[in-house]
Structure formats: C-alpha cells, structure tokens
Amino acid sequence: MSTKSKSKTRPARKSKAAARIIWFEIPADRIERARKFYSALFGWKIQAFPALPDYWHIDTGGGDDTPDGGLTARRHPQQAITNYVNVASVTRSMARVRKLGGKVCQPRTAVPQMGYLAVCQDTEKNTFALWESNPNAK
C-alpha cells in the first residue's frame, strides 16, 4: 500500500470582500461627558459631524483598515454600542439574518449618497448593523 497521497488542483475561488466591522456607534446620555471620556482614554479625536445635529465623528487615528465611529444621543435606555458590518447587499444579508434565526429591527434605510443600512439582532439578542456602500443611495 502506498503512503503517497494524490493531490488534486482545485479551481481558484472568487474572492469576496470580508464582512468586517467598518464603523461603530456609541450612544450617550451626555455627549460632552462621553466625548471627554473617550478622548482622554484612547486619544480619539471627536468632532461634531457637520451634516447631522447631535452626531459626532470619532476619529480613532488608525489606518483605512481601522474603523472610525460615531457618538450619538441615546434613543432608548437599552441602546448599546452598535457595530456596522460591511456586506455586498443589505437586502440579501437581511434575508440571511432571518433565515438563521435573527431579527431585522430596522429595515434597509438609505443614507443619501453614502449607502444603505439595516439594524439587526442576532439569536442572542445582540444588535448589529449591516452596511452596503453605494454613492447613489437615495
């Protein structure tokens, strides 16, 4: 009996973009207090976001592969930090969330000239957001 193994060549797979965290959002009861805390703790630069009232951009200081985030007024007492995950299609990803036992809390929503988002909940009741970049979003 031979100990040599036969190796088969497999066709190359198409690479698809990694589903990685590209943005995060921190809710705060007092924006200024949270801004001071995160700036002092991590050295983040937190500036008012010009187009959105009550929304602050968090510059984490990393490279393009490091997500920045937003600081926003808390909308309800249980609101937690939300991570935004980059996907090719928010619509298809929402369908997968449902199929896998998760829940869509906020359906596909346009962020004009930037993309689409949807807020979901996993099977453990953790909230996360899906993000699809699209400069033609309306």
Secondary structure, 3 states (H helix, E strand, C coil): CCCCCCCCCCCCCCCCCCCCEEEEEEEECCHHHHHHHHHHHHCCEEEECCCCCCEEEEECCCCCCCCEEEEEECCCCCCCCEEEEECCCHHHHHHHHHHCCCEEEEEEEEECCCEEEEEEECCCCCEEEEEEECCCCC
